[in-house]
Amino acid sequence: MKTLAIVGASGHGKVVADAALSTGLWHEVVFYDDAWPAKTKNGSSDVIGNTQSLFGLHEKPEVIVAIGNNKIRLAKQRELLSAGFNLATVVHLSAIVSRSAIIKAGTVVMAGAVINADVVVGAACIVNSNAVVEHDCILGDAVHISPGAGLAGGVVVGESSWVGIGASVIQLKRIGKNVMVGAGAAVVNDLPDGVTVVGVPAKIIKS
């Protein structure tokens, strides 16, 4: 039994902690957040230091970054890897993940999520509660698939993109890097890098 260190004592961090403890792989979680020492608790778990104190530890715990901002989460993960930390991958006990799926370090898969055959999920991703990632999808690093969102088969999502709550993407579409798909949107066309889309069907409102 082990302790998991979580960077980021937020609401998202609470859900990551819950997912981690559901697995039975860790007997406790502790948080590191730059709001410490003013903040000492996150839910039922302790905030025991800031990121500087985490990097200063002689014995490095297993760690995961629970920061919602995709770019910041990925940058923090890369810092931790460079400093020699072992990045955890957390899959909630109630998630369904195909044996042929690949999930890379620092990713969290929340309760009720489904990841089907031959999916590749990059590092530092969030596949949130009840999201569905169908067969042969490829998610770049630091992608966030929000609660209830669905990707049909063969969808490719670029690094640091965000698919909003309840959104859907039809099969074989390609979403570029740093894309924001609005809540409830329906993506029926490929999307270039750096755009924001909303609506049914999804249309670009910002680039």
N, C-alpha and C positions, 0 to 999 in steps of 0.2 A: 504494500500500500504506500502511496506517495502523496506528496503535496504538489498542487499545481499553482504556479504563480500567474496571475492575470494582470496584464497592463491595461488600466482603464477601469475605474470604479464608477461606472455609469449604469443606467438601466440595461443597456445591451450587455454590460459585464455581468449583471445578475443572471441574465438568461444563459450566457456562456457558462457561468458557474453551475447553474442548474443542470445544463446538458452534461457537463463534465462529471458531476457527482452521480448522475443517473447511470453512468457506465460501470461504476464500481472500480474503475482503474485508479482513481485518486480518492483518498480518504478525507481530504480537506482542500479548500482553495483559499489563497490569500491574495489580496490586491495590492498593487503598486499604482499610485496615482499622484500627479503633481499637485493635487489639492491637499495632500498630506503635509503637515500634521493636523490641519484644520478639519480634515475629514478622516475619520478613523473606522467607519463602518460602511459597508455596502450590503444592504440586506442583513443577513445573518452572518456574513463573513467580515473579517478584519481587513482594514487597509493598514499595512504595516510599514510603508515607506513610499518614497517617490521613485521616479525612474533613475535618478542619480544613485540612490542607495541600492537599487536592484543591480545596476551595472557594477557597483563596488563590491558585490558579494564575492567571497573567495570560492565557496561551493555554489555552483550555479544550478538553480532548480529548473525543472521543466517549465516552460512558459508559453503562453499564448497571448496575442494582442487582441483586446476587445474594445477597439475604437471604431466607431461607425464610419468615419470619413475614410474612404477607400485609399486615397493617396497617403494619408498619414499612417494608416494601419500598415500599409506595405513598407513605407520608409522605416517605421519602428521595427518591423520584423527583420528587415535587412540589417539594421543596426545590431539587433540581438544575435543574428546569425554570425555577423562579423566578429562579435565579442565572444563567440564560442558557446552560446546557449543552445540547448536542444529544444526545438519548437514542437509543441504538441499539436496533434490533430484531434479534434473533439467531434464525435458523432453521437448524438442523443440516442439513448437506448430504443426509443420508439421510431426512429428514422428507418427507412428501408433503403438499403444501398446494395446495388448489384455486386456480385463477386467479381465481375469483370470491370467495374469502375475503378478509376485511379483518382485518389484524392491526395493532394500534395500538402506539405507541411504548413501548419498554422491556419488551416481552414477549420471552420465550425459548421456542422450540419445540425440544424435544430429539430425540435420535436415534430413528428409527422411528415417531415420532408421525404420525398421519393427521388432517388437517383438511379436511373435505369442502366441497361447494359451498355458497356463500352463508352461510357461518359468519362471525360477527363476534366477534373476540377483543379484549377491552378492553386498556387500558394496564397495564403492570407485571404481566402474567399469566405463569404457568408452565404450559405444556402438556408434561408430562414424558414420559419414554421410553416408547414403544409405547402411549401413550394414543390413543384414537380419539374425535374430536369430529365427529359426523355432520352432515349437511346442515341448514342453517337454525338451528343453535344460536346462542345469544347468550351470551357470557361477559362479565360486568361487569368493572370494573377490579380488579386484584390477586387474581383467581381462580387457584387452583392445582388442576389436574387431574393427579393423581398417576400414577406409572408403572402401565401396564396397565389404567387405568380407562377406561370407555366411556360416552359419552353418545349415546343414540339421537337420531333426528332431532327438531328443533324444541325441544330443551331450553333453558331459560333459567336461568342461574346468576347470582345476585346478587353484588355487590361483596364482596370479601374472603372468599368462601366457599372451602372446601377439600373436594375429592372424593378420598377416600383411595385407597390403592393397591389395585388390583383391583376397585374398586367399579363399579357399573353403575346407570344411570338410564334408565328406559324413556321412550319417545317422548312429547314434548309436555308434560313435567312442568316445574314451576317451582320452583326452589330459591331461597329468600330470601337476604338479605345475612347475612354472618357465620355461616354454617352450617358445621358439621363433619360430613361423611359418613364414617363409619368404614370401615376396610379391609374389603374384600369385601362391603360392604353392597349391597343391591338396593333402589333407590328406586323405588317404584311409586305414590307419591302426592305431591302438591305439599307443599312444606315451608315453614313460615313463617320469618321472620328469627330468627337467634340460637339455633337449636337444634342439638343434637348427636344424630345418629341412628346406630344400628348394627343389624346383623342382616339376615336374609332372611325376609320382607320387612323393610325398614328401619323401625325404631320409635324414637320420640323417647325418649331417656334423660335429657336435660338441656335446659332452656330458660331 
